[in-house]
Amino acid sequence: MPFPAILRYFSDDLAIDLGTANTLVFTRNGGIVVREPSVVVINKLTNKIEAVGNAAKEMLGRTPGNIVSVRPMKDGVIADFDITEQMLKYFIAKAHGGRRWVRPRIVIGVPSEITPVEKRAVRDSAEQAGASEVYLVEQAMMAAIGAGLPITEPSGNMIVDIGGGTTDVAVISLAGAVYSRSLNIAGNELDEAIINFLKRRYNLLIGERTAEQIKIELGSAHPLEEGLSLEIKGRDLVEGVPKTLTITDKEVREALAEPIAAVVDAVRMALERTPPELSADIMDKGIVLSGGGALIRNLDERLRDETGLPVVLADDPLCSVVLGTGRLLEDIELLRKVSIR
């Protein structure tokens, strides 16, 4: 139902990268105005939301029994509809300086292999959170636009977007995906691999915040020139007491070997299924990496060795999707062309 013109006048259209790990919001007038974890803290006794975003992440693993930390997004799609709706309301209001009556048009990036049911859930959540219109676009396409690739030209552009919940691999030409695939292997899977490795090797239990710190500080996909180490704290699963341990980049590389190999295999498969003419373009331009997972040390070098192609990192890997989505706010024709039904 159309809403009053006066509200459209005051509204500010939004581009949202609704990620498993983080949510970013872009406005036409302010650029990126929200960049916070996709985490909500709820009081189970009252069903009241205690914190969202940065404040909620600070509480991860540190809450009493009646307070739970929830990640309402899983593998890039909605796992909890009601909490996602509340989280979106919070981020939309924050993007608009607390004005809750604004009804913006919203563009949201989603994984390439999202199901019709999952699309409906994303759309409904955004509408319930106050959107007047909702456009869904594939994250790989948005990452390519955000990375500055010429997606509307008749040439092959390959993008690998490694987010928190999914890795999206796509070959794009003439504003369409010639090939696209979404893997449920990304940043969160890397954290889980580190947690499981330390359980197996050292009987040490760590939380997801510590696993993320290890990934950021020691994670690599290819041997480093200089070794790194980090002192970590966790709970000894045998003795049940706190324990301190020093681990090395070599051990973390071993922990991450399987998920990183899965990402490499997905890239190789994409190259195998790309038409020859577009393959020639990719040989010239190379593969572009985006997303937080692209920041794993030497991932570009590993892919270069495995494929024999140039591999480059997007200028702003963490923001590529939301920047690409934001650019569509200025180009309604391209938005209509790339949005998915």
C-alpha positions, 0 to 999 in steps of 0.5 A: 500500500502506498504511503504518504508522500511526506514520509517519502520526502523525509525517508532515506533509502538504505542498502543493507549487507545483512551478514551472518557475522556483521550487518552494514547499512549504507545511506545515500546521504551518509555512506556507511552509517552502521557497521555492527555485529549481527548479534542480539542479546535476549532476556529469556525471562522477559523476552526483552532484547537487552542489546544489539550489535556492538554491545551484544557482541561484548556480552558473547560467552559472558552472560548469566543463564537467563540472558542469551546471545543470539545470532539470528542469521545463519549461513547468510540467511535468516534463522530466527525471523522475529529476532532478525526483524527486531535487529533490522528495526534497530539498525534502520532506526540507528541509520536514520538517527533514531527516527522510527517512522521513516519508511525507506526503500531497502536493497539487501544482499543475499547469497546466490543459492537462497531458496524462495522460502528464505527470500520471503523471510528476508523480504518479510523481515525488512517489510516488518522492520519498516521498509516501503519496498524491498529489493534483493540482490546477489551478494557476489554481484554486489561485491563485484560492483563494490570492487569496481568491476565493469559488470555491465560490459560483455566481458568476464569478471570473477568475484570470490566473496568470503563472508561470515556465513557463506562464500559466494563465487561468481563469474559475471558478464553483461550484469548477469551471473554466468556462473554462481555458487554459494558455499556454507563455508566462510568466516564462522566455519574457520572459527569453528575449525580452530575451536575443534582443532584445539579441542582435539589437539590440546583438550582446550575449550575456547569461545568464539571470540577467542577463535576469531582473534586467533584467526585474525592474528595467526590465520593464513592459507600459505606459509608465512615468511616469518612465524607468528605465535599467540598466547591464548586462554581457555578451559582444560577439558580434562582438568576442568580448570583455566589453562594458558597455551601458546599456539603458532601460525603453522598450527592454525594453518593446519586447523584451517586447511580443510575449509580453505581447501573447500574454497579453493576447490569452489574457485577451480570448479567455477573456472572449469565451468566458465565459457572459454571467451570469458575465461580469457577475460579472467586470465587478463583481469584475474580473480577479485577477492572480497569479504572479511575472509579475503583478509586471511594472510596469503589466501591470494597467494594460495589461489594464485598457485592453485589456478595460475591466474592473477588474484587481487584483493578488493580495495575495501574487502569488508565493505564491498557488498554494502558499497555495491548495494549502495551504488544501486540506490543511485542507479534504479535501472541497474537495480531492476536489472540485477535484483532477484524475484 
